[in-house]
Amino acid sequence: MSLIGKEIGAFSTKAYHEDDFKTIVKNDVLGHWAVFFFYPADFSFVCPTELKELADRYEEFKEADCEVYSVSCDTHFAHKAWHDASEAIKAIRFPMLADPSGKLAKDFGVMDEDKGFAERGSFIVNPQGKICAYEVSAANVGRSAAELLRKLQACQFVAKYGDRVCPAAWTPGDDTLKPDPTLVGKL
């Protein structure tokens, strides 16, 4: 079952952000673009490489009116401890959401109940709180922040110009496609 167009569920969770503990709720997400970046666990191997790359591109996401929320089933206390202990994680300026109950991971369909953690899932959520793109990978396969940013930009372009579509590897400034209106909805 596809999650495209699914509205994210209501939530309230603790986060580690800007050297403080905060509460993030669904309403904080609405009104701008958002990326929910699920990863299996703090103090792990692939996760810090992904999060560091995402942190290095954070300003580009912010320039695109997009907030990034990293999410794992760890507590906000574990996020702080990892932040304090890891040079890579110290670079993070986006909220690190705590999901120890797995509620968010379940809502986004990435919770591995047997292992007790979330699979690697990247979700682009529009300002209305609906998922417009996502990718889920096995825990041992890292993701690309550059590709996630490109997908965000494509989603934003399509949202702005609904009669255009973005071909493979499209980046801002590239040509787009205008589908035959008699075929729209029949594909």
Helices and strands as residue ranges (DSSP letters): E 12-17, E 20-25, H 26-29, E 33-38, H 46-56, H 58-63, E 66-72, H 76-85, H 87-90, E 96-98, H 103-107, E 111-112, E 117-118, E 120-125, E 131-137, H 145-160
